[in-house]
Amino acid sequence: MNADITKVEAPSSAPAGEQVIVDVSVKNISVSDQYIAVTAVYDSTSFPFQFDYLLVSPGQTVVFRGLFAMPSMNVRVTAWSWSWDGSKWIQDDQMTKDIALAVSTPQVSEFQILDFSKV
């Protein structure tokens, strides 16, 4: 294992249609430079990250940022870290984060009839 996920940051809730930002922090825990990548899904839908992969120095932590539009339901984001062994990508770590659908409540009007006279 070379790429340890140290944190998955995302909002705890979001309204449907809002852009959700997911930051996955990954640390190179090996003693040499490593090519590291991150993939993720919300439920079973994959979403892109700003970098396909990065060359990471030993002990260095990097942040991969991904985005998706919040669907009309609660979701679980699952992120995986990967390292390149010279011929193939090896899955190193996994972490999840739950995001609840934020339900917007309609604003209630405070319109009042103060004076009313029957004609």
Residue frames as qw, qx, qy, qz and C-alpha x, y, z in Angstrom:
[[0.000, 0.889, 0.457, 0.000, 0.00, 0.00, 0.00],
 [0.477, 0.096, 0.040, 0.873, 1.38, 3.38, -1.06],
 [0.117, -0.349, -0.184, -0.911, -1.56, 5.81, -1.16],
 [0.188, -0.386, -0.795, 0.428, -3.43, 6.28, 2.13],
 [0.157, -0.673, -0.372, -0.620, -6.69, 8.27, 2.07],
 [0.253, -0.053, -0.575, 0.776, -6.49, 10.53, 5.10],
 [0.211, 0.436, 0.450, -0.751, -9.78, 12.40, 4.63],
 [0.109, 0.449, 0.692, 0.554, -12.85, 12.75, 2.40],
 [0.037, 0.376, 0.332, -0.864, -14.38, 16.21, 2.72],
 [0.108, -0.375, -0.649, -0.653, -17.85, 16.96, 1.38],
 [0.391, -0.295, 0.169, -0.855, -20.94, 18.72, 2.74],
 [0.207, 0.057, 0.916, -0.340, -23.10, 16.66, 5.09],
 [0.407, 0.601, 0.667, -0.165, -26.15, 17.73, 3.07],
 [0.049, -0.216, 0.392, 0.893, -26.99, 19.47, -0.20],
 [0.592, 0.451, 0.313, -0.591, -30.19, 20.37, -2.08],
 [0.729, 0.336, 0.564, 0.195, -31.05, 18.52, -5.30],
 [0.527, 0.789, 0.178, 0.261, -29.25, 19.95, -8.32],
 [0.205, -0.939, 0.272, 0.052, -26.56, 21.75, -6.30],
 [0.659, 0.533, -0.487, 0.212, -22.95, 21.18, -7.31],
 [0.809, -0.580, 0.101, 0.013, -21.27, 19.06, -4.63],
 [0.338, 0.736, -0.557, 0.184, -17.50, 19.39, -4.14],
 [0.945, -0.322, 0.015, 0.043, -15.68, 16.32, -2.83],
 [0.171, 0.799, -0.554, 0.158, -12.04, 16.71, -1.71],
 [0.980, -0.163, -0.091, 0.069, -10.09, 13.48, -1.20],
 [0.105, -0.845, 0.518, -0.079, -6.79, 13.88, 0.67],
 [0.987, 0.082, -0.104, 0.092, -4.24, 11.17, -0.11],
 [0.307, -0.821, 0.477, 0.059, -0.82, 10.68, 1.50],
 [0.740, 0.437, -0.508, 0.059, 2.11, 8.88, -0.11],
 [0.711, -0.617, 0.296, -0.160, 3.16, 6.53, 2.69],
 [0.942, 0.171, -0.008, 0.289, 5.92, 4.82, 0.70],
 [0.539, -0.614, 0.180, 0.547, 9.63, 5.73, 0.75],
 [0.354, -0.030, 0.528, 0.772, 9.73, 6.72, -2.94],
 [0.330, 0.262, -0.132, -0.897, 7.89, 9.01, -5.36],
 [0.315, 0.288, 0.904, -0.008, 4.57, 7.48, -6.44],
 [0.262, -0.152, -0.445, -0.842, 2.05, 8.15, -9.16],
 [0.120, 0.296, 0.808, -0.495, -1.24, 8.35, -7.26],
 [0.260, -0.248, -0.511, -0.781, -4.81, 8.54, -8.58],
 [0.287, 0.177, 0.678, -0.653, -8.28, 8.77, -7.05],
 [0.281, -0.257, -0.694, -0.611, -11.60, 7.46, -8.31],
 [0.202, 0.142, 0.656, -0.714, -15.00, 7.84, -6.69],
 [0.217, -0.390, -0.738, -0.505, -18.69, 7.16, -7.10],
 [0.395, -0.055, 0.430, -0.810, -21.84, 8.43, -5.44],
 [0.853, 0.127, 0.364, -0.351, -23.97, 5.33, -5.10],
 [0.791, 0.069, 0.514, 0.326, -22.99, 3.68, -8.42],
 [0.457, 0.862, 0.148, 0.163, -22.40, 6.84, -10.51],
 [0.684, -0.138, 0.010, 0.716, -18.77, 7.83, -11.11],
 [0.101, 0.987, 0.120, -0.035, -17.71, 11.47, -11.21],
 [0.689, 0.508, -0.154, 0.492, -14.54, 13.19, -12.45],
 [0.557, -0.684, -0.054, 0.469, -11.63, 14.66, -10.53],
 [0.194, 0.944, -0.151, -0.221, -9.52, 17.63, -11.61],
 [0.040, 0.641, -0.749, -0.165, -6.40, 15.43, -11.98],
 [0.886, 0.124, -0.397, -0.207, -6.17, 11.96, -13.51],
 [0.874, -0.277, -0.214, 0.336, -3.10, 11.29, -11.36],
 [0.047, -0.949, 0.266, -0.162, -0.25, 13.12, -9.62],
 [0.716, 0.227, -0.499, 0.431, 3.40, 12.32, -8.88],
 [0.530, -0.797, 0.005, -0.291, 3.62, 12.51, -5.08],
 [0.278, 0.563, -0.661, 0.410, 6.78, 12.65, -2.95],
 [0.554, -0.212, -0.764, 0.255, 7.22, 10.39, 0.10],
 [0.238, -0.385, -0.569, 0.687, 5.20, 11.71, 3.07],
 [0.126, 0.051, -0.155, -0.978, 3.42, 14.32, 0.93],
 [0.284, 0.505, 0.767, -0.275, -0.38, 14.68, 1.06],
 [0.047, -0.006, -0.442, -0.896, -2.27, 15.91, -2.02],
 [0.423, 0.395, 0.552, -0.601, -5.94, 16.78, -2.51],
 [0.060, 0.183, 0.781, 0.595, -7.97, 15.52, -5.45],
 [0.331, 0.309, 0.325, -0.830, -11.15, 17.58, -6.06],
 [0.049, 0.257, 0.875, 0.407, -14.21, 16.06, -7.70],
 [0.331, 0.156, 0.137, -0.921, -17.65, 17.48, -8.53],
 [0.047, -0.309, -0.898, -0.309, -21.13, 16.18, -9.15],
 [0.391, -0.306, -0.113, -0.861, -24.72, 17.49, -9.14],
 [0.267, -0.040, 0.808, -0.523, -26.66, 16.33, -6.08],
 [0.279, -0.250, -0.805, -0.460, -29.45, 13.95, -7.09],
 [0.526, -0.427, -0.050, -0.734, -32.90, 13.94, -5.47],
 [0.904, -0.328, -0.266, -0.064, -31.89, 11.43, -2.79],
 [0.527, -0.741, 0.411, 0.055, -29.34, 10.77, -0.07],
 [0.788, 0.506, -0.345, 0.066, -26.04, 9.45, -1.43],
 [0.758, -0.539, 0.274, 0.244, -22.95, 7.65, -0.21],
 [0.431, 0.809, -0.399, -0.023, -19.68, 8.73, -1.79],
 [0.905, -0.268, 0.244, 0.222, -17.04, 5.99, -1.98],
 [0.284, 0.877, -0.383, -0.061, -13.49, 7.04, -2.88],
 [0.956, -0.086, 0.112, 0.256, -10.53, 4.82, -3.74],
 [0.042, -0.856, 0.448, 0.253, -6.84, 5.66, -3.93],
 [0.942, 0.298, 0.081, 0.129, -4.56, 3.98, -6.44],
 [0.251, -0.764, 0.477, 0.356, -0.81, 3.79, -7.02],
 [0.748, 0.584, -0.274, -0.156, 1.08, 2.86, -10.19],
 [0.806, -0.416, 0.392, 0.151, 3.41, -0.13, -9.88],
 [0.167, -0.506, 0.631, 0.564, 5.08, 0.47, -13.26],
 [0.036, -0.038, -0.866, -0.498, 2.69, -1.68, -15.28],
 [0.315, -0.549, -0.684, -0.363, -0.77, -1.34, -13.68],
 [0.290, -0.527, 0.199, -0.773, -2.79, 0.65, -11.14],
 [0.426, -0.158, -0.845, 0.283, -3.05, -0.99, -7.70],
 [0.435, -0.719, -0.255, -0.479, -5.98, -0.15, -5.41],
 [0.344, 0.263, -0.619, 0.655, -4.60, 1.02, -2.06],
 [0.010, 0.197, 0.642, -0.741, -7.31, 2.48, 0.16],
 [0.193, -0.522, -0.651, -0.517, -11.03, 3.23, 0.37],
 [0.030, -0.236, -0.540, 0.807, -13.19, 5.66, 2.37],
 [0.034, -0.605, -0.705, -0.368, -16.87, 6.68, 2.34],
 [0.023, 0.140, 0.276, -0.950, -18.83, 9.84, 3.13],
 [0.094, 0.599, 0.794, 0.043, -22.63, 10.14, 3.37],
 [0.031, 0.024, -0.077, -0.996, -24.40, 13.21, 1.98],
 [0.196, 0.517, 0.773, -0.311, -28.05, 13.79, 2.88],
 [0.110, 0.545, 0.508, 0.658, -30.52, 15.45, 0.56],
 [0.033, -0.214, -0.369, 0.904, -31.33, 18.88, 2.01],
 [0.046, 0.643, 0.739, 0.195, -35.05, 19.45, 1.92],
 [0.059, 0.155, -0.028, 0.986, -35.94, 23.06, 1.35],
 [0.002, 0.573, 0.743, -0.345, -38.91, 24.34, 3.31],
 [0.147, 0.648, 0.417, 0.621, -41.21, 26.83, 1.62],
 [0.103, 0.019, -0.325, 0.940, -41.38, 30.29, 3.12],
 [0.074, -0.661, -0.744, 0.066, -44.70, 31.04, 4.77],
 [0.081, 0.562, 0.166, 0.806, -46.13, 34.45, 4.04],
 [0.221, -0.341, -0.610, 0.680, -46.77, 36.70, 7.00],
 [0.162, -0.306, -0.340, -0.875, -49.49, 38.64, 5.20],
 [0.077, -0.411, -0.785, 0.458, -52.18, 39.68, 7.66],
 [0.115, -0.640, -0.425, -0.630, -55.46, 41.52, 7.32],
 [0.222, -0.062, -0.545, 0.806, -55.42, 44.04, 10.14],
 [0.327, 0.302, 0.307, -0.841, -58.57, 46.01, 9.45],
 [0.035, -0.227, -0.861, -0.454, -61.62, 44.55, 7.86],
 [0.354, 0.267, 0.386, -0.809, -64.96, 46.19, 7.60],
 [0.308, 0.350, 0.866, 0.178, -67.90, 44.41, 6.08],
 [0.149, 0.151, -0.200, -0.957, -69.71, 46.47, 3.49]]
